[in-house]
Amino acid sequence: MEFKKKRWLYLAAAMVLALCSGIGYTWSVFQKPLMDNFDWALKTISLTFTIQVMVSTLFPIVIGGLQKKIGTKNYIRLGIAIYTLGLVATMFTPSIGYLYIVFGVIVGIGISILYPCLIAYSTSLFPDKTGMASGMLACAYGAGAILWAPTATFIMGKYGILNVFGFFGVLFAVVMIPVSFVIKNIPEGYTVVTSNASKASGSQYEAKDYTWREMIRTPRYYLLVLTLTLGATAGLMIMAHLSGILQESQHMTAEKAALLLGLTSIFNASGRFLFGFISDKMGRYNVMILLFGILCGSMVLLTKASGLLFVAGILAIGSCYGGFTSMFSPICADNFGMKNLSVNYAFLYIAYGFGGFVGPQLAARVKTASGGYEAAFMIVAAMCIAGIGLSVYMKNQVERNSKKNVERIA
């Protein structure tokens, strides 16, 4: 009971840690200055972000079991150490290979420990409000760029591109280490009366706790990975290239592009909370269908629009991308149970890594081949149509399974 009373405090601490972990969303602000400083090509430099996303999503599968052995709070402290040291080391970048290893791999490993652990932890704190808790944590993570993009632009203008990484490494260490002591491990057997939250969401497949081995043997797991990959691709493509897209296709200055990146991050963060909260009421799959529809329309809009309409399309994509990131943890809990969520989530989170590979690389290759991003926008729009179909199929599966369970009980 005492733990339940303090769970809002623990959620707040987790949100602060997530806020500091969201440096990856500021990547497009770093990308062009690094290209200019080292004379690197777009395809070469954009691979850094892809490596970081892939590492941060695939590495939890390897290391996720360590969390249960050493406890959540010690696991988080390990992530903080790797993350901040990686940022400081990036300050001394002499070559692209070094950048791949330090910012791509080492910082990526730090994020791979922090974000999946924090979002599973937050969801476990609120088994009665999984969408809300996941949305709030994901909101804090996505909000990082609201602070870090303009801060990075200011620091780079004063002290150069490489010094900004050292600044962030020290800043995050000073904030995250004390906050990590607020986090408490979730007690064995901790439960909360759910008030039929899962039933309200219309997304619970069955009342069973799967191990990760059982989970990956189900067709549902692979359908969810594919669907969430399609949802993450659009947002990750835009977030990785947004500053360059705005400067090149909309002729904005670097400072204006950084401000719009910050505004997009506000929409990204608000979308995480809003759609996570709504999914507890409307159902995960209904929300995903809505998100795919908005993303598809926005991608088509970007191929034709300019000025305020173009900005509106970017902001809509940022909000919907935020909504998708808030779906990962609750939809994992709905389909595979709460008991093993901290481990199971890591296996579902690989969809984010796949999206991080496809989206940024697709945009970079299309830009290099054609000189613009329009073809990449249309390809992603087609992916969103496929996502709608998959979401409808899985929603129908849940409804059929629920009907069978009711008939069995009757």
Secondary structure, 3 states (H helix, E strand, C coil): CHHHHCHHHHHHHHHHHHHHHHHHHHHHHHHHHHHHHHCCCHHHHHHHHHHHHHHHHHHHHHHCCHHHHHCHHHHHHHHHHHHHHHHHHHCCCCCHHHHHHHHHHHHHHHHHHHHHHHHHHHHHHCCCCHHHHHHHHHHHHHCHHHHHHHHHHHHHHHHCCCHHHHHHHHHHHHHHHHHHCCCCCCCCCCCCCCCCHHHHHCCCCCCCCCCHHHHCCCHHHHHHHHHHHHHHHHHHHHHHHHHHHHHHHCCCCHHHHHHHHHHHHHHHHHHHHHHHHHHHHHCHHHHHHHHHHHHHHHHHHHHHCCHHHHHHHHHHHHHHHHHHHHHHHHHHHHHHCCCCHHHHHHHHCHHHHHHHHHHHHHHHHHHHHHCCCHHHHHHHHHHHHHHHHHHHHHHHHHHHHHHHHHHHHC
